[in-house]
Amino acid sequence: MDSSPADGFRAKPGWLLAVLVLTVGQAGLSLPVFGGWASLLDSRPIVAGRHPLHLYHGSLGSETFRQRYATACFDPNFQAGYPKTPVFDGGCRPAELFLTISGKGYDPAAYKIGLFICCLLVPGAFVLAGRGIGLSAPGACLAGAFGCGVWWSAPVRAMFDAGDSDLLLAGMSAIIFISWLSRYNWEPGITTWLILSGTAIIGWYAHPVVWLGLAPVLGSYYLAVAPRHGPGWHLGLFGISSVGIALNMWWIWDWAKFWWLRQPSVDDVAPLPNWGALLDSWDGNGQLFGPAPLGWPMVVAGLFGCVWFARANRKTAPALLVLTGLLAFCIARLGQTWPPLANGGAERAAPLVAALAVLPAAWMAQTIGKTLPYRSILLLIIVLLPAIAGWGGYATGPLRYSLGLRTEPIAMGLNIEQEKLVKEIAARTTREGRILIEDGPSIGTSWNWTALLPMYTERAFLGGLDPDARFEHAFCGLRSDRMNGKLLAEWTDAEMLECCRRYNIGWVVCRTNTTAERWRKVASVRAISQFGEGIILFQIERDCSFVLVGSAKWEQADRKKVVLTDVIPADSPHPDGGPVPAKVIVISLHYQAGLRVSPNVVTVERDPDPFDPIPMIRLRMNGPMSRLVISWENP
């Protein structure tokens, strides 16, 4: 049987000042990560991890949402055209939200401010979660202080730098949801219902896979406590479970519809690991949660706290926390040892275990503190620690180091060589052709910065979007000494030039000596610029055109539409056997179901390519036309 919490903020409103102090402290810890106020508000993008990709897709999605209340769109600037959907890339949803609120489209400052605000919400989220499991106001503030530390611990900071803001937002929502789910058992009021519904809406929006992963926890909870309650409680829980999906269905439908675009791997059918590999050693498991004091020591403290919690006439909260933490731990271990989950980065579930442990650890600290002298002073010092560490400057550097707080600046803005490459591309290339970029490994501080090249140069690219992208359109590209999945050494010069014609490639950016040497051997290819770190820009001596069969003027190509003028079709190279040869034009743009052409007398067809799983677009018409408009609105 659970008992109701006491000594909340209504009884002790003075502790709300402590929550404010925690938020101010979190601001002090967060600002150095963004390089200070000036850097936070300037136009330099974050270039660490996949932040550039999320910013690019966030700008496309926000502009599309303002146009037609959807975020899926067709982007012709990468991969010869591909559908930008919630499947790829799902991590851009926070960016879409930030940029939609800003109303400016591409806006690095709005993206950074949105991330900064998410950081500021961390102590309040842990305080709210603490109240959910029944912590007093002082205990909830302890949870807020511990939560700030876990947020800036090494594992969470690694996720932040990688651009996993969707996972972090979903994890923070899950902590609040699990905490208040226990409260819904013994205090199913309107406040509890609203908090649970609100976190469910945020959680489903941030990352539906995380929320689906909570289904075993929710099912176990229902089976355990449902018999004690009446119909109103059951209807309320059903409403909580439904409202998150219902209010996110406008984009979840696209997420489900385009799941097939995900490119499967042979690792998807790998056998499960054996128990020895799964359990590993204590050291290996401890590394999942991060180093002391806010990693594995916090998890151990949380386990003791759950035992203490259960003995204090509170059963539901520790049971839910342990069950959720165990589930997250198993997923993380499988993510380290089983390729299907490793490909999805499942090991990133590990920091959730340490974050959940904050709550029972705060309960234990609160209980022990009642027996200590000067407990108010000790509690005040702990609550002030984030503010001292955040605003103390160099003087508190040792304190941040001893607490394991990672607040060094994140990579921001292009370096000199990258800026030079941008200027050379803008000066040496034209919009009439694409630029093939050799993708490098997803390591280093700014490996994904090339995702922003269309914003800087107004050019179209093949490659450069994400070397680890797992969707069908990622097939075409140049990476790891391979072009379109085939070793460069196995391509003949004629085949390479035909590939350039098919994809309308006029320039190639090589990042490795091996790739550069292969392109040098092609007679009609010459180097026109060279940069640091062995980057070479090649030009292919050919007349660039996005029209492969027939002729037309390429007027416009963006997420809204592709516009062709002065269209003159040619006889179809694929006769259909009719008495009159078909008139068609073929354009170097990937076909996508749902494409629409205006005027509607033109028929959109697939133009198959035996070396590309995605066909190009063929337009069948009766004769010449002055203007054609191709659009895709995800019907």
C-alpha positions, 0 to 999 in steps of 0.5 A: 500500500502506498502512502501520500506524499507530504511536505510539498511545495504548497506546504513549503513554498520557500523551496521554490526559490531553491528550484530557481537557484537550481535553474540558474545553476544549470544555466551557468553550466550550460552557457560554457557549452554554447560558448557564452551568450554571444556565441549562443545568439550568433549565426554559427551552426553547431557542427558536432555530431549530427547537429548539422543534419538536424538543423538542415532537415529541421529547416526543411521540415519547419518551412513545410509545416508552415506551408501545409502542416506537415514535415515530410517533403521532397528534397532535390538537393541531396541524393538525386532527390529523396523524401525527407520523412520522420524515418530519416531523419527522426532526430530533427523533430526538436529542431523542427519545433525550435525553427517553427517557433522562431518562424525563420526557417534556417536559423542556427541561433534559434536551434541553439536557443532551443537546445539551451532551453531544454538544458534549463528544463532539466532541474525542473524535470527532476524536481517534478519527477521527485514530487511524482514518487512522493519526495518532499520539497527538499528531497525533490530539490536534491533530485534536481541537483543530482539531475543537473550532475547526471545531465552533464556527465560523460555519457549524456554529454556524449549524446548531446554532442552527437545530436541525440536531443530527441532521445534526451528529450524522450528520456527526460519525459520518460522519467517524469512519466514513470514517476507520476505513473506510480502516483496515479496509483494512489492519487489519480487526480486531474493534476496527475492525469494532466502531467502524465498526458503532457509527458506522453505527448512530448515523449511520443513527439520526441522519439516514438521508439522510446515510448513504445519501449515503455509498453512492458512497464505500462503493461506490468503496472496495469496488471499489478494495480488495476484490480484495486481501482474502478472504471474511472481510473481505467478510463483515465489510464486509457486516455493517458495512453491514447492522447500522446498518440492521438495528438502526434498522429499527424506525423506518426502516420508518415513515420509508419508509412515510410518505415520501408525506406529504411535500408535493412542490413545483414546484421538485422538477422544476426543471432542473439548473443550468448549469456557470457557476452551479454552479462560481461564483467562488472567493469564492462557493465559499469562503463555503460553508466559512466564514471564516478561519482554520477555514473555507476555510484549513482546507480548503486545508490539508487538500488539501495534507495529503492530498497529503503523506499520499499520499506517505507510503505511505498511499493509502486514507485521503486518497483516501476523505477527498478523495472524501467531501469532493468529494461533500459540496462538490458537494451543497452547491453544488447546494443553493445553485443547484438548488431541489430540493436547496435545499428540503432544505437541502443547502448544510448539507453544506459544513461537513463538508468543513472537518471532513474537512479537519481530519484531513489538516491534522493529519497535515501539522502533525504531520509538520512539527512533527517538524522544528521545535525546541520541538515539544512546547511548540508542540503543548502550546499548541495542545492547550491552546487550547480550554481557554484560550479556553473558560475564560479569560473576558473576557480571552480574548475576542480569542483567540476572535474571532481564531479565529472561535469563535462561543460567544455564548448561544443564544436561550432562554426566552420573552420578555415579549410571548410570555409575555403571549400565552401567558397571554392564550390560557390565560385567554381561550380554552377547550378547546372550539375551536381557535386559528388562528395566523398563521405568520410567516417563518422568520427571527429568533431565536425564530420557531418558539416557537409549536410549544410552545404546547400544552405551555403552554396545553393548547389545540389550534391550526391553524398555529404548528407550522412555517411551512416544514413540507413535508407534506400536513397543513401545507396548512391554515393562515394565512400570507403573506396566504393561508388554506389557500393562497387569498388572504384578499382572495378569501375571502367572510365566509361562506366564512371562517366556514364554514372556522372551523366546519369546523376548529372555530376559535374564536380567531385570532392575527394577526401582520400588519396586513393579516391583522388588517384582513381579520378585522376586517371579518367581522361576528361577529369581535372583537378581545379582546387586543392585544400588542406587535409588532402581534399581535392575538387575535380571538374568533369569535362562534360555538358551538365544537364538534369534532363537526360532525354529530351531538353528543357531549362532547369528553372527551380528545384527546392522542397516545394517544387521542380520547375522546367521551362521550354520543354521539348520531349524526345521519342521514348527510348523504351517504345511501348509498341503503339502506332505513334512513338511516345514523347518523353523527357527523363530527368536526373531526379529520383522517382517518388510515389505521389509525385504530381505534375502540372499540367495534369496531361503529363504522366509521371513514370519510372525510368529504371536503372539496373545499377540504382534501386531507385528509378529516375523520373520519366515524364510522358507528354504529347508534345512540347510545353512551355512550363512544367511543375513537379511537386510532392505533397506526401499524399 
